[in-house]
Amino acid sequence: MASLILTLRETLRYRGAIGQWSWVLHRLTGLGVVFFLILHVVDTSWSVFYPELYEKAIAVYQSPLFTLGEFGLVFAVVYHALNGLRIVVMDYNPKLWKYQERAAYIVLGATAVILVPTFLSMGYHVVVHYQTDPYVLSPIEAIVEQLPFVVGMVIAVIASVVLSGLYGVVIKPQTPGGDAKAQGSNLERFWWSFMRVSGLLIVPLVFGHLAMIHILQGVFDLTVAGKTVVGTDLINVSGTATEFVMHRWSFLVGGVTVWKLYDIALLSLATIHGFNGLRYVLTDYTQDSPILRRAMGYVCVMGAVTLLVVGGAALLGTIEPSAIEMAKSAAEAIRRR
């Protein structure tokens, strides 16, 4: 905790160096993306398991508070991706290190160039949606709906701290040796390489997802009856988010469910990349406490495994026609409130 406070204080006092601000912004945007990833994967899985809850979740995403958050999310994804590309290029080309400052400014400029038309398109979807006099969830209601996620995260942290404490008491720490150090170094070298390779693979996947779900069709279009589902030639007849997901995941190209495979690849790479990045951040600020540092590693592993299992189960599952009827009833009940 002391190191976190020190970092925040010194970051605010630091002046004149773009490198420091790039480092801070990369971490903050990464944390924001990971937090949304947790919400998004769990919520989307409900389209398979609990369609009524999924319709309610989409109503939350369409609220004014989350609409503003969507703009923040897109900024975070775009900046984090472009700055990650900068890091990869610089890491593998030491001769370019002298251009670090220039590269950081190029990232900011490229982010602005991408976001201006993106935000204009997203803003258009927002204006069109609110012209239809939609059902609007209040900010308080939208926040309350997220409490189960917060509670789940707190429980995961507490469980990880307890497990870490038990590990330190029950299992005697081994005396540091050459083999242990070598294994640790090899593992961290693997993760160093993985973060860069996975980052390169994630960029086209996540940009494609943003283009389809936030630009070509906004989150508001998920619940428009009679609208073609983006990336398919299928019509969302019921106007439910559940049917939207069903059509995307069942759409075939050459007998292959292309968007389901696409989302499997995105889920796998983004989850492991994101939670390993979270591990870097959390362990950086728990260096003074072996128990907490170990617990932060545990909580990241637990989070990644949980998200992969939940998201994977949904992607491998099937949305039955009866789920559409349940979703329609839930959506009508929401609008009557």
SULDA-V414285 format. One record per residue. N is the residue number from 1. RES is the residue in one small letter. SS is DSSP state (alpha for helix, beta for strand, coil for the rest). NEAR is the number of other C-alpha atoms within 12 Angstrom. D_CENTER is the distance of its C-alpha to the mean C-alpha in Angstrom with 1 decimal. Layout:
BEGIN
<<N;RES;SS;NEAR;D_CENTER> <N;RES;SS;NEAR;D_CENTER>>
END
This chain:
BEGIN
<<1;m;coil;17;25.0> <2;a;alpha;14;27.8> <3;s;alpha;19;26.0> <4;l;alpha;18;23.0> <5;i;alpha;13;25.5> <6;l;alpha;15;27.4> <7;t;alpha;20;24.4> <8;l;alpha;18;23.6> <9;r;alpha;12;27.4> <10;e;alpha;15;28.0> <11;t;alpha;22;25.1> <12;l;alpha;15;26.6> <13;r;alpha;13;30.0> <14;y;coil;16;29.2> <15;r;coil;11;30.5> <16;g;coil;12;31.0> <17;a;coil;18;28.6> <18;i;alpha;23;25.7> <19;g;alpha;26;24.5> <20;q;alpha;22;23.8> <21;w;alpha;26;21.8> <22;s;alpha;31;19.7> <23;w;alpha;25;19.0> <24;v;alpha;24;18.1> <25;l;alpha;28;15.9> <26;h;alpha;34;14.0> <27;r;alpha;29;13.3> <28;l;alpha;25;12.5> <29;t;alpha;31;10.1> <30;g;alpha;40;8.4> <31;l;alpha;28;8.5> <32;g;alpha;30;7.3> <33;v;alpha;35;4.0> <34;v;alpha;34;4.0> <35;f;alpha;30;5.8> <36;f;alpha;30;4.3> <37;l;alpha;33;2.5> <38;i;alpha;34;6.1> <39;l;alpha;32;7.7> <40;h;alpha;29;7.0> <41;v;alpha;37;8.1> <42;v;alpha;34;10.9> <43;d;alpha;36;12.0> <44;t;alpha;40;12.3> <45;s;alpha;37;14.2> <46;w;alpha;33;16.6> <47;s;alpha;43;17.9> <48;v;alpha;38;19.6> <49;f;alpha;29;20.6> <50;y;coil;25;21.0> <51;p;alpha;37;21.2> <52;e;alpha;33;22.7> <53;l;alpha;31;19.6> <54;y;alpha;39;17.4> <55;e;alpha;43;19.7> <56;k;alpha;39;19.6> <57;a;alpha;40;15.8> <58;i;alpha;41;16.1> <59;a;alpha;39;18.9> <60;v;alpha;36;16.8> <61;y;alpha;41;14.3> <62;q;coil;33;17.6> <63;s;coil;30;19.0> <64;p;alpha;27;19.9> <65;l;alpha;21;17.7> <66;f;alpha;31;14.4> <67;t;alpha;33;15.9> <68;l;alpha;20;16.2> <69;g;alpha;23;12.6> <70;e;alpha;33;11.7> <71;f;alpha;30;13.8> <72;g;alpha;24;12.3> <73;l;alpha;30;8.7> <74;v;alpha;35;10.6> <75;f;alpha;35;12.6> <76;a;alpha;34;9.9> <77;v;alpha;43;8.5> <78;v;alpha;41;12.3> <79;y;alpha;39;13.7> <80;h;alpha;41;11.5> <81;a;alpha;40;12.2> <82;l;alpha;38;15.8> <83;n;alpha;39;16.5> <84;g;alpha;36;15.2> <85;l;alpha;30;17.7> <86;r;alpha;34;20.3> <87;i;alpha;33;19.8> <88;v;alpha;27;20.4> <89;v;alpha;23;23.4> <90;m;alpha;22;24.9> <91;d;alpha;19;24.5> <92;y;alpha;16;26.4> <93;n;coil;14;28.9> <94;p;alpha;13;30.6> <95;k;alpha;11;33.1> <96;l;alpha;17;30.5> <97;w;alpha;19;29.7> <98;k;alpha;12;32.4> <99;y;alpha;19;30.2> <100;q;alpha;27;27.2> <101;e;alpha;23;27.9> <102;r;alpha;19;28.5> <103;a;alpha;26;25.3> <104;a;alpha;33;23.2> <105;y;alpha;22;25.0> <106;i;alpha;21;24.4> <107;v;alpha;29;20.6> <108;l;alpha;29;21.0> <109;g;alpha;18;23.4> <110;a;alpha;22;21.4> <111;t;alpha;25;18.3> <112;a;alpha;20;20.9> <113;v;alpha;18;22.5> <114;i;alpha;25;19.4> <115;l;alpha;29;18.2> <116;v;alpha;19;21.7> <117;p;alpha;17;22.2> <118;t;alpha;29;18.6> <119;f;alpha;30;19.0> <120;l;alpha;19;22.5> <121;s;alpha;24;21.4> <122;m;alpha;32;18.7> <123;g;alpha;25;21.5> <124;y;alpha;21;23.9> <125;h;alpha;26;21.8> <126;v;alpha;31;21.7> <127;v;alpha;18;25.5> <128;v;alpha;19;26.4> <129;h;alpha;26;24.5> <130;y;alpha;18;26.2> <131;q;coil;12;29.5> <132;t;coil;13;29.6> <133;d;coil;11;29.9> <134;p;coil;22;26.9> <135;y;coil;26;26.3> <136;v;coil;28;24.3> <137;l;coil;26;22.7> <138;s;coil;20;23.6> <139;p;alpha;21;21.3> <140;i;alpha;16;22.7> <141;e;alpha;20;22.1> <142;a;alpha;25;18.5> <143;i;alpha;21;18.0> <144;v;alpha;16;20.1> <145;e;coil;26;18.0> <146;q;coil;26;15.2> <147;l;alpha;15;17.8> <148;p;alpha;16;17.4> <149;f;alpha;23;13.9> <150;v;alpha;17;15.3> <151;v;alpha;14;18.4> <152;g;alpha;20;16.6> <153;m;alpha;23;14.9> <154;v;alpha;16;18.3> <155;i;alpha;17;20.1> <156;a;alpha;25;18.0> <157;v;alpha;27;18.9> <158;i;alpha;20;22.5> <159;a;alpha;23;22.8> <160;s;alpha;27;21.6> <161;v;alpha;27;24.1> <162;v;alpha;22;26.9> <163;l;alpha;25;26.3> <164;s;alpha;26;26.4> <165;g;alpha;24;29.6> <166;l;alpha;18;31.2> <167;y;alpha;20;30.5> <168;g;alpha;20;32.2> <169;v;alpha;12;35.1> <170;v;alpha;11;35.7> <171;i;coil;11;35.0> <172;k;coil;11;36.9> <173;p;coil;16;35.1> <174;q;coil;12;36.4> <175;t;coil;9;38.3> <176;p;coil;12;36.4> <177;g;coil;11;37.9> <178;g;alpha;11;37.6> <179;d;alpha;12;36.1> <180;a;alpha;14;33.3> <181;k;alpha;14;32.5> <182;a;alpha;13;32.6> <183;q;alpha;14;30.2> <184;g;alpha;15;27.8> <185;s;alpha;14;28.1> <186;n;alpha;14;27.7> <187;l;alpha;14;24.5> <188;e;alpha;17;23.0> <189;r;alpha;14;24.3> <190;f;alpha;16;22.5> <191;w;alpha;23;19.1> <192;w;alpha;22;20.0> <193;s;alpha;20;20.7> <194;f;alpha;23;17.8> <195;m;alpha;32;15.3> <196;r;alpha;30;17.3> <197;v;alpha;23;18.0> <198;s;alpha;32;14.5> <199;g;alpha;38;13.3> <200;l;alpha;28;16.1> <201;l;alpha;26;15.3> <202;i;alpha;36;11.6> <203;v;alpha;28;12.8> <204;p;alpha;23;15.0> <205;l;alpha;27;12.7> <206;v;alpha;33;9.8> <207;f;alpha;29;12.7> <208;g;alpha;23;14.4> <209;h;alpha;28;11.8> <210;l;alpha;33;11.7> <211;a;alpha;27;15.4> <212;m;alpha;25;16.0> <213;i;alpha;28;14.0> <214;h;alpha;35;14.2> <215;i;alpha;31;17.4> <216;l;alpha;26;19.8> <217;q;coil;30;18.9> <218;g;coil;37;17.2> <219;v;alpha;39;15.6> <220;f;alpha;42;19.3> <221;d;alpha;36;20.6> <222;l;alpha;41;19.1> <223;t;alpha;39;22.0> <224;v;coil;28;24.8> <225;a;coil;22;27.6> <226;g;coil;18;29.2> <227;k;beta;26;26.4> <228;t;beta;25;25.7> <229;v;coil;37;22.3> <230;v;coil;30;20.6> <231;g;coil;29;21.2> <232;t;coil;23;24.0> <233;d;coil;17;27.5> <234;l;coil;23;27.0> <235;i;beta;27;27.5> <236;n;beta;28;25.7> <237;v;coil;23;29.0> <238;s;coil;31;28.0> <239;g;coil;32;25.5> <240;t;coil;43;23.0> <241;a;alpha;49;19.3> <242;t;alpha;48;20.2> <243;e;alpha;45;22.6> <244;f;alpha;45;20.2> <245;v;alpha;47;18.0> <246;m;alpha;42;21.2> <247;h;alpha;36;22.6> <248;r;alpha;36;19.6> <249;w;alpha;34;19.5> <250;s;alpha;28;23.3> <251;f;coil;26;24.1> <252;l;beta;19;26.3> <253;v;beta;16;27.2> <254;g;coil;7;30.0> <255;g;coil;9;29.5> <256;v;beta;14;25.9> <257;t;beta;22;22.9> <258;v;alpha;21;21.1> <259;w;alpha;30;17.9> <260;k;alpha;29;17.5> <261;l;alpha;22;18.0> <262;y;alpha;26;15.6> <263;d;alpha;31;12.7> <264;i;alpha;28;14.0> <265;a;alpha;26;13.8> <266;l;alpha;34;10.3> <267;l;alpha;42;9.2> <268;s;alpha;31;11.6> <269;l;alpha;32;11.0> <270;a;alpha;43;7.2> <271;t;alpha;41;7.7> <272;i;alpha;32;10.9> <273;h;alpha;37;10.2> <274;g;alpha;42;7.4> <275;f;alpha;39;9.8> <276;n;alpha;37;12.7> <277;g;alpha;38;11.8> <278;l;alpha;34;11.4> <279;r;alpha;34;14.8> <280;y;alpha;26;16.3> <281;v;alpha;28;15.7> <282;l;alpha;29;16.9> <283;t;alpha;28;19.8> <284;d;alpha;25;20.9> <285;y;coil;24;21.7> <286;t;coil;24;23.4> <287;q;coil;21;25.8> <288;d;coil;16;28.8> <289;s;coil;21;28.2> <290;p;alpha;20;28.1> <291;i;alpha;25;27.2> <292;l;alpha;31;24.2> <293;r;alpha;29;23.0> <294;r;alpha;32;23.4> <295;a;alpha;31;21.7> <296;m;alpha;38;18.5> <297;g;alpha;32;18.6> <298;y;alpha;31;19.2> <299;v;alpha;33;16.4> <300;c;alpha;35;13.8> <301;v;alpha;26;15.7> <302;m;alpha;27;15.9> <303;g;alpha;38;12.2> <304;a;alpha;34;11.5> <305;v;alpha;22;14.6> <306;t;alpha;25;14.0> <307;l;alpha;36;10.7> <308;l;alpha;32;12.6> <309;v;alpha;22;15.6> <310;v;alpha;30;14.4> <311;g;alpha;36;12.4> <312;g;alpha;28;15.3> <313;a;alpha;25;17.9> <314;a;alpha;30;16.7> <315;l;alpha;37;16.7> <316;l;alpha;22;20.1> <317;g;coil;21;21.4> <318;t;coil;27;23.3> <319;i;coil;32;23.3> <320;e;coil;21;26.9> <321;p;alpha;18;28.9> <322;s;alpha;20;29.6> <323;a;alpha;30;25.9> <324;i;alpha;33;26.4> <325;e;alpha;23;29.3> <326;m;alpha;29;27.5> <327;a;alpha;38;24.7> <328;k;alpha;31;27.5> <329;s;alpha;23;29.2> <330;a;alpha;29;26.2> <331;a;alpha;34;25.4> <332;e;alpha;21;29.1> <333;a;alpha;17;29.2> <334;i;alpha;24;26.3> <335;r;alpha;18;28.1> <336;r;alpha;11;31.4> <337;r;coil;14;30.1>>
END
